[in-house]
Amino acid sequence: MSGYYRRTHPSSGQYKHPQEQPKYSRPGQYRYPNDQTYQQYPNQYNQRRHYNHNESSRRRYSDDRPHSSNITNTRHSYYGNNDNQSGTYVNNKSDVNNVRGLPQSRYSNTSANTASTSPNTPLLTNSALLLQQRPPSVLKYNTDVLTSKFHYFDPIKGEFSNKDKMVSWRATDKEFAETGYYVVKELQNGQFKFKVKHRHPEIKASDPRNENATITNGKVASHRKCRKSLVLLPRISYDKYSLGPPPPCEIVVYPTQDSTTTNIQDVSIKNYFKKYGEISHFEAFNDPSSALPLNVYLIKYTSPDGKLNDAAKSAFNAVRKHESSGCFIMGFSFNIVLNKNTILNNIIAKFVETNVKNLQKLQEDLKKAKEKEMEKEKVKETQSKEINLPKEPKVDTLSHTSGYEKKIPYDLLGVVNNRPVLHVSKIFVTKHGFRVEDFKYKLRGYRCARFIDHPTGIYIIFNDIAHAQTCSSAESGKLTIMSRSRRMPILIKFHLILPRFQNRTRFNGPGASTTSEHVPVEYESKEEFIDATAKQILNDLEKALHVDIKKRLIGPTVFDTLDHANFPEVLAKRELREKERKQEIASKIAENELKRKGEAKRDFDLFGLYGGYAKSQKRSLDRHSSLTMDRTSLKRKKLSKGIKPMAHLLNEETDSKEATPYNDGGTPFSNDRFSKEDENMTSSNSSSSEEEEEEGTDKKFKSESEPTTPESDHLHAIKSLLTDENGSLDILDTPLMYKPTATEIPEPVYPPEEYDLKYSQTLSPLDLQNAIKDEKDMLILKELLKSYTVTSSSSESGALLEYKTWKSRSQKVEEEKASDWQIKLNGTLFDSELQPLSSFKAEGFRKIADKLKVNYLPHRRKIHQPLNTVNIHNEKNEYTPELSQREESSTKEPSDSVPQEVSSSRDNRASNRRFQQNIEAQKAAIGTESELLSLNQLNKRKKPVMFARSAIHNWGLYALDSIAAKEMIIEYVGERIRQPVAEMREKRYLKNGIGSSYLFRVDENTVIDATKKGGIARFINHCCDPNCTAKIIKVGGRRRIVIYALRDIGANEELTYDYKFEREQNDEERLPCLCGAPNCKGFLN
Amino acid sequence: MAYGVEDGKKLSDKYKKEGHFDKLKRDILSNTWNGTEEGNESFEQMLRDRVASVVKEMVKEDEGLIFKNRGLTSALIESQLVKDNYSKLNNKNDDDDNDARKFELDAYIHSKLQDPKLLEMIKKQLSEAAGSQQEESNGRT
């Protein structure tokens, strides 16, 4: 704008380029009175410029730069005015300047200059004295060189320095118009050229925009929008470089209309405005007089990450967002403004004031209402005395105000039971989506008996009319509930439905019948009164009579007549019937019994049909007891009866018959001892016929080997046999042992001995001794040995021979014992190397290889050859080597069964789970995290294991029961320590000589140390071919080590897992592996 | 002097308290049936007999009644007898008894109450009571 005007002004060019266009520089250009163009400037603009000059001059006063020469007289006068003004100002403040008598014009002299400026500011006034003492001003540029070159204004003289040389341009240059000229850049033939144009001051300048506007009204439309109001300055973001006060970052939220009933929560407001930025301060204001919320909130935003502008921006946004549309939170409309200066206080003050006014109004209203009521009541009191219900008139008015009489729906009558009811219509309720709960909540302060949601609306039942009335008067038309459809508080009107009077009589009992009559009863005279009373009494009497008849006469009479004694014939009948029935029942029972008996009898017959095979147990038992000799009959499963018509018996008989002659004929046998013995063996094998028992030492052996055989019976039988030599044997008298058996293949009487099975083996004298079991054997032997004569070649005399035979015998016995033990221990015999060649004492010390040690150290046995290394104390396995094989087998079976009752793992786990849940529920009930109830879940799934000496190393863990593959066995329990602690401990243990490491790493930071405190899982040894594996599982957020079975594990098998130690580079530190597995790596690490 | 409802109530209460009411009741119940011409049975006795007979009949019809819960059964029977102005009691007699012995319980009570003598008596007693009441109230005030 200014550029535009400057161009038209000739001085501007001169001012800009004084050297280039010296000819244009005329003194006349400064004469403003002549310069009409200058006057065309808008007045305001002119003043402003003056003002600006004034400002600058004030600042740079002392230095008289050429610039200040522009100031002309007109300006001077302006300054004069200005000075006057300031002078008055100074007068008010201090009289310093006036006392000194300072001249009006500051240009008159230098001293005045300084002095006159000083009043502008009080500070300068103070320094005026100092300034006065300054030296007189000297014109710096008043040199000859400069003055010849430039035109200066001499402030001391008050004129231009080269004034005499200045000439009006109009006088010299005739080519220009007197009015002046201006240069315009014009497009001519595609080139810009400067053109000098004459000025036409007589033509009034006009605003080109206005010209345009006129055109717009006609035809040409401007693309620019016509602005009717000032355009706001763009908001410049506030940062650390910004000057001045920070932009407001607080907003004030206040309700549009002052509704006191808005019970909006502060939180919702806060949450609503949270979306614009981070709130640093939230304040809700209460009415100081009533402490009720004003619903005026101050929200201050903050800039979270150091961006200063953010706070202001969010506040600004929050305001701008709601500028046009308004703010609706939870159905309430709010105004939002930036908190500047005292806006907040003003708003609060306004609300408080309105509240106070409202309160006053309310109080007045209340007073009026009370007065009215009082009046009304007075009127009523004077009108009627006999009205029982004081509330009645009031109710009437209320019902009138409600406009119409509402009736309780028929189906609700019973529920309402003639109680007062407040009703809200269904249409209204459904429209706003109200629920019974809303009313329940809102009317919680009243004594409402019940809330009923009915198709016709919501009914609120009161027990007392007074309560209903107070509620309705206090809340009807005042209570607001947030509408769910409109999100707006809605006023609710209740219709009070009072109990109907005629109904009341029904419910209030007979006493109220007279009182409830609408016409007030009044008696004129005493007679009438007494008459009425008598009637009343008669009425009562009738009622009382009826009641009496009913309760006192009929009731007891009926009760009495119903006595059993009154109806002897009925009773008798009944008794008779009872008897009959009883008899019937008895007969029926008897019949049934008879039937059953008959059936039983038939059963007997049936049994009879099948003969001796389907005998009742009783009978068999009887028979059993009667035959004492049948003790072993059960074993053989053979019932020896008096008559046995079985074919195989005949067979046996022939056998025995054959055997006897064979034996008899066998006398001329060879002298060879072994062959004879063999013969004897075969005979003893094949013959099951009667053999006589040998007496003497042999008998002892026999009794030992056959302890079950009843000796006395046996002997008795033998005696009887001996007496009856002829062969006409009574079969019943033969000892059981020798009795014929009913088996397909004939069985020997004595079970085959060891030497019977191994023919090649040489017989020891002991065997020979054992072989002769009874007298028959002895007889045979004697027969055989008849021909044998002692040869002279045998040097041994009788005593030596006897010793030798004893020695060999005892040795044999010892060996047998040893081997028995060995077999029992290892399952196999000891290695031959271990057999003592001679006495141990004679042999002296010798090293026994580790391999051989396995033979006699049970815990050194290989793990893949499971054997019972575990001794369970309650297991009964005391075997004696003397016991016969048969007995051992019979006793072994019960001992093999599991020592304690172990239920199935599935059941176990199910019950454990239940237990766990139970515990957890209790834990939850207690609420606190107590260690008392913390349950080790893994402990419950543990398998029965126990530790014992191990073949691998020191101790080992053994399964007590067979474990299926992939089942959990045991948890590796120990102290849970951190890595550095573990390292420290490891060193300490090594130092203390605790070689075996029980440290188990869980992860990088955790190690479980079972060295000092830990479960028996630590005894599990390493094996290169393990049957278990250690897994780290998470239980309740903690990592735990659990050992799982890799494969099926038998009972008493040692449990092993791969330690998975890191490979040790230093050979000296490598730990040798002792697992003995076929694929052993040789080292643990 | 005007008398309100309250006064009437008070008076009747007083009347009852003095025992007149109970006496009246007893009189009516113990009165002989149909005056004196028909035996010496009082109304009360009559009623009892009647009820007993009715109940017996009922039992005859259904023997099970005796063997059920006695209290419950008696209550049920009682309500049945009382129903419809003692219709059961009244009608039972029609079958085997003559008209003279017709048992009209309701009617009997009605007639007794309609007796002008009774009314007179009550009035008299009432006025006495009222007088005494008045005195009492006066004395109090």
Chai-1 contact restraints between the chains, C-beta under 6 A:
chainA,res_idxA,chainB,res_idxB,connection_type,confidence,min_distance_angstrom,max_distance_angstrom,comment,restraint_id
A,T514,B,V5,contact,1.0,0.0,6.0,A-B,restraint_1
A,T515,B,V5,contact,1.0,0.0,6.0,A-B,restraint_2
A,V521,B,V5,contact,1.0,0.0,6.0,A-B,restraint_3
A,E522,B,A2,contact,1.0,0.0,6.0,A-B,restraint_4
A,Y523,B,Y3,contact,1.0,0.0,6.0,A-B,restraint_5
A,F529,B,Y3,contact,1.0,0.0,6.0,A-B,restraint_6
A,I530,B,K123,contact,1.0,0.0,6.0,A-B,restraint_7
A,I530,B,L126,contact,1.0,0.0,6.0,A-B,restraint_8
A,I530,B,S127,contact,1.0,0.0,6.0,A-B,restraint_9
A,A532,B,G8,contact,1.0,0.0,6.0,A-B,restraint_10
A,T533,B,G8,contact,1.0,0.0,6.0,A-B,restraint_11
A,T533,B,L11,contact,1.0,0.0,6.0,A-B,restraint_12
A,T533,B,S12,contact,1.0,0.0,6.0,A-B,restraint_13
A,T533,B,L126,contact,1.0,0.0,6.0,A-B,restraint_14
A,A534,B,L119,contact,1.0,0.0,6.0,A-B,restraint_15
A,A534,B,I122,contact,1.0,0.0,6.0,A-B,restraint_16
A,A534,B,K123,contact,1.0,0.0,6.0,A-B,restraint_17
A,A534,B,L126,contact,1.0,0.0,6.0,A-B,restraint_18
A,Q536,B,S12,contact,1.0,0.0,6.0,A-B,restraint_19
A,I537,B,S12,contact,1.0,0.0,6.0,A-B,restraint_20
A,I537,B,I122,contact,1.0,0.0,6.0,A-B,restraint_21
A,L538,B,L113,contact,1.0,0.0,6.0,A-B,restraint_22
A,L541,B,L24,contact,1.0,0.0,6.0,A-B,restraint_23
A,E542,B,L113,contact,1.0,0.0,6.0,A-B,restraint_24
A,A544,B,K25,contact,1.0,0.0,6.0,A-B,restraint_25
A,L545,B,I109,contact,1.0,0.0,6.0,A-B,restraint_26
A,K550,B,V82,contact,1.0,0.0,6.0,A-B,restraint_27
A,L553,B,L47,contact,1.0,0.0,6.0,A-B,restraint_28
A,I554,B,V51,contact,1.0,0.0,6.0,A-B,restraint_29
A,I554,B,E78,contact,1.0,0.0,6.0,A-B,restraint_30
A,I554,B,L81,contact,1.0,0.0,6.0,A-B,restraint_31
A,G555,B,E78,contact,1.0,0.0,6.0,A-B,restraint_32
A,T557,B,R48,contact,1.0,0.0,6.0,A-B,restraint_33
A,T557,B,V51,contact,1.0,0.0,6.0,A-B,restraint_34
A,T557,B,A52,contact,1.0,0.0,6.0,A-B,restraint_35
A,V558,B,V55,contact,1.0,0.0,6.0,A-B,restraint_36
A,V558,B,S74,contact,1.0,0.0,6.0,A-B,restraint_37
A,V558,B,I77,contact,1.0,0.0,6.0,A-B,restraint_38
A,V558,B,E78,contact,1.0,0.0,6.0,A-B,restraint_39
A,F559,B,S74,contact,1.0,0.0,6.0,A-B,restraint_40
A,T561,B,A52,contact,1.0,0.0,6.0,A-B,restraint_41
A,T561,B,V55,contact,1.0,0.0,6.0,A-B,restraint_42
A,L562,B,R70,contact,1.0,0.0,6.0,A-B,restraint_43
A,L562,B,S74,contact,1.0,0.0,6.0,A-B,restraint_44
A,H564,B,I66,contact,1.0,0.0,6.0,A-B,restraint_45
A,F567,B,I66,contact,1.0,0.0,6.0,A-B,restraint_46
A,V570,B,E63,contact,1.0,0.0,6.0,A-B,restraint_47
